[in-house]
């Protein structure tokens, strides 16, 4: 059985650079640059090789350069601004990740030394306060955020990141930075 597989130029280039010793000449010379006919066994071997390449890429990203926390907070702040900018181009009905928006907002607020109430978290995420409460409860169950009593107003609670929540976002932004740096070096 032969499978016809259409490759985009970037994937084909990656395969050619990383697998030149395995790329069958008879398939490369099939007559076009973007259609390859492969027997099922060859396709499975190729898929395994691509998977191995992806795993190696993930390991490289894991080893992202160490940067100070303030730079990571700046990255998160830019992500928030980019996410808000989407509504200038697209309907806001397309987007809806209040837990993520709250989580990022708390990260940036903490980086700036600010305390955040539930109402402020709702405003920062652009969601109703009832929705914010529900998502904050979820984030608490995941041990990413914690509530604490307000110093001067017993009716209000403040929300902050747990150590785990902070470390997860630090790691996420480091991997993101490493991935972006790698992408920039690979671009023509």
Secondary structure, DSSP 8 states (H G I E B T S, - for coil): -EEEEE--HHHHHHHHHHHTTTS-HHHHTSSSSSEEEEEHHHHHHHHHHHHHHHHHHHHHHHT-----HHHHHHHHHHHHHHHHHGGGTS-GGG---HHHHHHHHHHHHHHTT--EEHHHHHHHHTS-HHHHHHHHHHHHHTTSEEEEE-SS-TT-EEEEE-HHHHHHHHHHHHHHHHHHHHHHHH--
